[in-house]
Each structure stands twice: as C-alpha cells, then as structure tokens.
C-alpha cells in the first residue's frame, strides 16, 4: 500500500510536542533484544499541554520472536511493533507505526503515538527557500536562535580539564552557522586553560 501525503496541509513541528524516541527507551529495548524481562516503570514527561505526565509501558513478546511496545496512556493500550536491523556496530531497534513506516521517533497526539507523516508534521526548514537571499537570512536567524537555546542547555563546559562533548558539538554548529563570536570565545578560553595548566600543573593531576 502506498500512502500519499499532502505536504501543504502538514503543520510545522511544535517544540512542545512530546516525542517518544528509541533513545529514551534505550535500556529497555536492549533488554527486549536479549529476551530479558522488562519491568514496567513510568516515564515522566511534559505533555503537549505543558503539564507533567507519566507514560506507563511494557514489552510484550509474541510469536516468531515478535516484540511489541505496549503503552498505557489513554482508555485503550496502544500496541506498537518493534523491529531490529543489524548494523556494522551492532543491532538497532526501532518502532513500526500503524501506517507501516519504520522510524526511531513517535509523536504524541491525543492519547496515541504515530510517526510524523501520520501526524502531518513537517520541519520548519522545508518551508524556507534557503537559496534566496531572504530565505538564507531567515534560516540563519532561526539557526542562531537554536544555538542560543542549545547553549543555555549546556550546564557544564569543562570536564577534567577538557571541553565536554556536548559543548564541542555546540562549537561545531557555531562554525557551521557562522557564529564566530562563540568560536572566538571558546578559543580564548582554551588558550587561558592551557596557560593555567602550564602554570599550575599540580591542579590537573
């Protein structure tokens, strides 16, 4: 079956929309791959209405080694098939939406989860023609705002005398989107740290 989507009727992503990802369930999905029992524990999250909520789920095993993620959120449990595929570095688990689409993220709408195509969601960047001067400026402005939000979320810049991985990812994005003022600040900070390390080596042992 081929599903056709009208992209003009699709709405842009809402940052307050809760997304259930395989990363959030990483440990339990690993247990499911090893056919180990998964204890039902609530997953606390902020709902689409901005209020705290809890997601109760479990892993159900079927015939032919089929596995399902059973979510108890609404009046009826939602049974989401799981799939696995072997990669060079291991095995990756994912969700299978009701439409048959395989994905790593499901979005909450009402009391059920579905992929972004079923929820008629599209990325804001798809609405901007970045090849035009106006579109390029608008896109860079949006990226700058995302960088500011990312920087605010970084609580620790250093760990054991080195930049944290999250901060290095932030700097890499700053270079990509021409936020060179932040790059200069990072370089100056790194230089001061090196001078301090040479002057007080005992502090870094």
Secondary structure by P-SEA (a helix, b strand, c coil): cbbbbcccccccccccccccccccaaaaaaaaaacccccbbbbbbbccccccbbbbbbbbbbcccccccccccccbbbbbbbbbbbcccbbbbbbbccccccccbbbbccccccccccccccccccccccccaaaaaaaaaaaaaaaaaaaaacccccccccccaaaaaaaaaaaaacaaaaaaaaaaaaaaaaaaaaacccccc
